[in-house]
Amino acid sequence: MRRVEANEEWSLMCPAECPGLHDTWGEKFEELYLRYEKEGRAKRKVKAQALWYAIIESQAPVKGEKHSVGFWNQ
């Protein structure tokens, strides 16, 4: 979410080419993510804010609570 707040880019990666990202979180996720970025494994880079807002807008019209978003991102 830091990149969303800073309006930076998110790197989109293939799970088959970037093992471990799909089942890690926290510092371990960040370490792997940054390593894979440095290795050039990203398939595409997108503006984090644009993608985040597209995700939010595509959801059913329900009230989004901050704590529930955090729960699902664990």
PyMOL CGO cylinders between C-alpha atoms (Angstrom):
from pymol import cmd
from pymol.cgo import CYLINDER

trace = [
    CYLINDER, 0.00, 0.00, 0.00, 3.00, 2.28, 0.36, 0.3, 1, 1, 1, 1, 1, 1,
    CYLINDER, 3.00, 2.28, 0.36, 3.26, 2.43, -3.42, 0.3, 1, 1, 1, 1, 1, 1,
    CYLINDER, 3.26, 2.43, -3.42, -0.43, 3.32, -3.73, 0.3, 1, 1, 1, 1, 1, 1,
    CYLINDER, -0.43, 3.32, -3.73, 0.00, 6.18, -1.26, 0.3, 1, 1, 1, 1, 1, 1,
    CYLINDER, 0.00, 6.18, -1.26, 3.14, 7.40, -3.06, 0.3, 1, 1, 1, 1, 1, 1,
    CYLINDER, 3.14, 7.40, -3.06, 1.54, 6.96, -6.53, 0.3, 1, 1, 1, 1, 1, 1,
    CYLINDER, 1.54, 6.96, -6.53, 4.38, 4.66, -7.59, 0.3, 1, 1, 1, 1, 1, 1,
    CYLINDER, 4.38, 4.66, -7.59, 4.30, 1.54, -9.74, 0.3, 1, 1, 1, 1, 1, 1,
    CYLINDER, 4.30, 1.54, -9.74, 3.39, -2.02, -8.87, 0.3, 1, 1, 1, 1, 1, 1,
    CYLINDER, 3.39, -2.02, -8.87, 5.21, -4.80, -10.69, 0.3, 1, 1, 1, 1, 1, 1,
    CYLINDER, 5.21, -4.80, -10.69, 2.95, -7.61, -11.89, 0.3, 1, 1, 1, 1, 1, 1,
    CYLINDER, 2.95, -7.61, -11.89, 4.62, -11.01, -11.82, 0.3, 1, 1, 1, 1, 1, 1,
    CYLINDER, 4.62, -11.01, -11.82, 3.85, -14.55, -12.94, 0.3, 1, 1, 1, 1, 1, 1,
    CYLINDER, 3.85, -14.55, -12.94, 3.52, -16.93, -9.96, 0.3, 1, 1, 1, 1, 1, 1,
    CYLINDER, 3.52, -16.93, -9.96, 5.22, -19.71, -11.94, 0.3, 1, 1, 1, 1, 1, 1,
    CYLINDER, 5.22, -19.71, -11.94, 8.28, -17.51, -12.49, 0.3, 1, 1, 1, 1, 1, 1,
    CYLINDER, 8.28, -17.51, -12.49, 8.29, -15.89, -9.04, 0.3, 1, 1, 1, 1, 1, 1,
    CYLINDER, 8.29, -15.89, -9.04, 7.80, -18.71, -6.55, 0.3, 1, 1, 1, 1, 1, 1,
    CYLINDER, 7.80, -18.71, -6.55, 6.88, -17.90, -2.99, 0.3, 1, 1, 1, 1, 1, 1,
    CYLINDER, 6.88, -17.90, -2.99, 5.04, -14.62, -3.55, 0.3, 1, 1, 1, 1, 1, 1,
    CYLINDER, 5.04, -14.62, -3.55, 1.59, -16.19, -3.47, 0.3, 1, 1, 1, 1, 1, 1,
    CYLINDER, 1.59, -16.19, -3.47, 2.00, -17.72, -0.03, 0.3, 1, 1, 1, 1, 1, 1,
    CYLINDER, 2.00, -17.72, -0.03, 4.16, -15.23, 1.88, 0.3, 1, 1, 1, 1, 1, 1,
    CYLINDER, 4.16, -15.23, 1.88, 3.46, -11.90, 3.52, 0.3, 1, 1, 1, 1, 1, 1,
    CYLINDER, 3.46, -11.90, 3.52, 5.15, -9.20, 5.54, 0.3, 1, 1, 1, 1, 1, 1,
    CYLINDER, 5.15, -9.20, 5.54, 8.92, -8.83, 5.42, 0.3, 1, 1, 1, 1, 1, 1,
    CYLINDER, 8.92, -8.83, 5.42, 9.45, -12.13, 3.57, 0.3, 1, 1, 1, 1, 1, 1,
    CYLINDER, 9.45, -12.13, 3.57, 7.03, -11.03, 0.82, 0.3, 1, 1, 1, 1, 1, 1,
    CYLINDER, 7.03, -11.03, 0.82, 8.68, -7.64, 0.51, 0.3, 1, 1, 1, 1, 1, 1,
    CYLINDER, 8.68, -7.64, 0.51, 12.13, -9.23, 0.32, 0.3, 1, 1, 1, 1, 1, 1,
    CYLINDER, 12.13, -9.23, 0.32, 11.08, -11.63, -2.45, 0.3, 1, 1, 1, 1, 1, 1,
    CYLINDER, 11.08, -11.63, -2.45, 9.11, -8.97, -4.33, 0.3, 1, 1, 1, 1, 1, 1,
    CYLINDER, 9.11, -8.97, -4.33, 12.02, -6.53, -4.37, 0.3, 1, 1, 1, 1, 1, 1,
    CYLINDER, 12.02, -6.53, -4.37, 14.47, -9.27, -5.34, 0.3, 1, 1, 1, 1, 1, 1,
    CYLINDER, 14.47, -9.27, -5.34, 12.28, -10.37, -8.25, 0.3, 1, 1, 1, 1, 1, 1,
    CYLINDER, 12.28, -10.37, -8.25, 11.92, -6.74, -9.36, 0.3, 1, 1, 1, 1, 1, 1,
    CYLINDER, 11.92, -6.74, -9.36, 15.71, -6.31, -9.36, 0.3, 1, 1, 1, 1, 1, 1,
    CYLINDER, 15.71, -6.31, -9.36, 16.07, -9.53, -11.35, 0.3, 1, 1, 1, 1, 1, 1,
    CYLINDER, 16.07, -9.53, -11.35, 13.69, -8.15, -13.98, 0.3, 1, 1, 1, 1, 1, 1,
    CYLINDER, 13.69, -8.15, -13.98, 11.01, -10.80, -13.49, 0.3, 1, 1, 1, 1, 1, 1,
    CYLINDER, 11.01, -10.80, -13.49, 8.08, -8.37, -13.68, 0.3, 1, 1, 1, 1, 1, 1,
    CYLINDER, 8.08, -8.37, -13.68, 5.79, -9.03, -16.64, 0.3, 1, 1, 1, 1, 1, 1,
    CYLINDER, 5.79, -9.03, -16.64, 4.31, -5.57, -16.50, 0.3, 1, 1, 1, 1, 1, 1,
    CYLINDER, 4.31, -5.57, -16.50, 4.43, -2.40, -14.40, 0.3, 1, 1, 1, 1, 1, 1,
    CYLINDER, 4.43, -2.40, -14.40, 1.32, -0.37, -13.66, 0.3, 1, 1, 1, 1, 1, 1,
    CYLINDER, 1.32, -0.37, -13.66, 0.52, 2.70, -11.61, 0.3, 1, 1, 1, 1, 1, 1,
    CYLINDER, 0.52, 2.70, -11.61, -0.41, 1.35, -8.18, 0.3, 1, 1, 1, 1, 1, 1,
    CYLINDER, -0.41, 1.35, -8.18, -3.15, 3.93, -7.60, 0.3, 1, 1, 1, 1, 1, 1,
    CYLINDER, -3.15, 3.93, -7.60, -4.79, 3.26, -10.96, 0.3, 1, 1, 1, 1, 1, 1,
    CYLINDER, -4.79, 3.26, -10.96, -4.87, -0.49, -10.36, 0.3, 1, 1, 1, 1, 1, 1,
    CYLINDER, -4.87, -0.49, -10.36, -6.02, -0.10, -6.75, 0.3, 1, 1, 1, 1, 1, 1,
    CYLINDER, -6.02, -0.10, -6.75, -8.93, 2.15, -7.77, 0.3, 1, 1, 1, 1, 1, 1,
    CYLINDER, -8.93, 2.15, -7.77, -9.87, -0.23, -10.60, 0.3, 1, 1, 1, 1, 1, 1,
    CYLINDER, -9.87, -0.23, -10.60, -9.98, -3.09, -8.07, 0.3, 1, 1, 1, 1, 1, 1,
    CYLINDER, -9.98, -3.09, -8.07, -12.12, -1.03, -5.69, 0.3, 1, 1, 1, 1, 1, 1,
    CYLINDER, -12.12, -1.03, -5.69, -14.52, 0.11, -8.43, 0.3, 1, 1, 1, 1, 1, 1,
    CYLINDER, -14.52, 0.11, -8.43, -14.98, -3.44, -9.73, 0.3, 1, 1, 1, 1, 1, 1,
    CYLINDER, -14.98, -3.44, -9.73, -16.25, -4.71, -6.38, 0.3, 1, 1, 1, 1, 1, 1,
    CYLINDER, -16.25, -4.71, -6.38, -19.89, -5.14, -5.48, 0.3, 1, 1, 1, 1, 1, 1,
    CYLINDER, -19.89, -5.14, -5.48, -21.43, -1.97, -4.06, 0.3, 1, 1, 1, 1, 1, 1,
    CYLINDER, -21.43, -1.97, -4.06, -20.81, -2.71, -0.39, 0.3, 1, 1, 1, 1, 1, 1,
    CYLINDER, -20.81, -2.71, -0.39, -19.27, -0.64, 2.30, 0.3, 1, 1, 1, 1, 1, 1,
    CYLINDER, -19.27, -0.64, 2.30, -15.53, -1.35, 2.35, 0.3, 1, 1, 1, 1, 1, 1,
    CYLINDER, -15.53, -1.35, 2.35, -14.13, -1.33, 5.84, 0.3, 1, 1, 1, 1, 1, 1,
    CYLINDER, -14.13, -1.33, 5.84, -10.43, -0.70, 6.32, 0.3, 1, 1, 1, 1, 1, 1,
    CYLINDER, -10.43, -0.70, 6.32, -10.06, -3.59, 8.75, 0.3, 1, 1, 1, 1, 1, 1,
    CYLINDER, -10.06, -3.59, 8.75, -11.75, -6.06, 6.39, 0.3, 1, 1, 1, 1, 1, 1,
    CYLINDER, -11.75, -6.06, 6.39, -9.42, -5.08, 3.55, 0.3, 1, 1, 1, 1, 1, 1,
    CYLINDER, -9.42, -5.08, 3.55, -6.48, -5.67, 5.87, 0.3, 1, 1, 1, 1, 1, 1,
    CYLINDER, -6.48, -5.67, 5.87, -7.90, -9.02, 6.89, 0.3, 1, 1, 1, 1, 1, 1,
    CYLINDER, -7.90, -9.02, 6.89, -8.09, -10.28, 3.31, 0.3, 1, 1, 1, 1, 1, 1,
    CYLINDER, -8.09, -10.28, 3.31, -4.56, -9.02, 2.53, 0.3, 1, 1, 1, 1, 1, 1,
    CYLINDER, -4.56, -9.02, 2.53, -2.94, -11.15, 5.24, 0.3, 1, 1, 1, 1, 1, 1,
]
cmd.load_cgo(trace, "trace")
